[in-house]
């Protein structure tokens, strides 16, 4: 149905408390990227939150793929889509109230990728900052669950946006190691090797795993573990991975040039090219074509 026809009670726990989970993938030329992996990760988040959407993972995949098919006539103007699955816990019952629906609310949505808004990132590179706010640790709420409560990262990102409207935030974990940003994982390159934070304090991104898979195919060594600001300051290259970005180079980290200041660097470029080949879409050019 059209977005304007979607009706959910203001008493829904997802709106009141952020009590819900979601996942999202993107399409490449109208084909969904690793839908099965995204939905499997989604159901891991749901199990952690003890949320039952009332349908199997395969049913969720089928509905998501149907959404892609139904919106295909609109894709030429949009370029490609974000496809998201969202589940909230629904409305708390009130004595005497008879709501039209009891139990979890389930939405599968389709929206255009922000190709124009982010096109310059592939021309200029990304500026990354580490805010003072730390990423919530697994002893409080597991970062590995993709819940609707993003306030930890939102408040941290506001600090960055206050002095650099175009900057991207990467939070540190409680021990001062690199963690993640809103929807993005970070990779460092040093001496031809890849380094990325371990899963303990980050959501294990599907695009992150895609990058690790490609690195293995290309013979690029990759290490998952603790990385601090010293490691970032001495990196030859830095890049971010995310569902929409895929891979995008970082030109400055906390105001200092990364390597020679060019982005992407040679190792990052190899991975970007391999990524494009794997998905059958030159995602970099797709963004650059939308430059104003």
Secondary structure, 3 states (H helix, E strand, C coil): CCHHHCCCCCCEHHHHHCCEEEEEEEEECCEECCHHHHHHHHHHHHHHCCCCCCCCHHHHHHHHHHHHHHHHHHHHHHCCEEEEEEEECCECCCCCCCCCCCCCEEEEEEEECCHHHHCHHHHHCEEEECCCCECCCCCCCCCCCCECCCHHHHHHHHHHHHHCCCCEECCECCCCCECEECCEEEEEEECCEEEECCHHHCCCCHHHHHHHHHHHHHCCCEEECCCCHHHHHCCCEEEEEECCCEEEEEEEECCEECCCCCCCCHHHHHHHHHHHHHHCCCHHHHHHCCCC
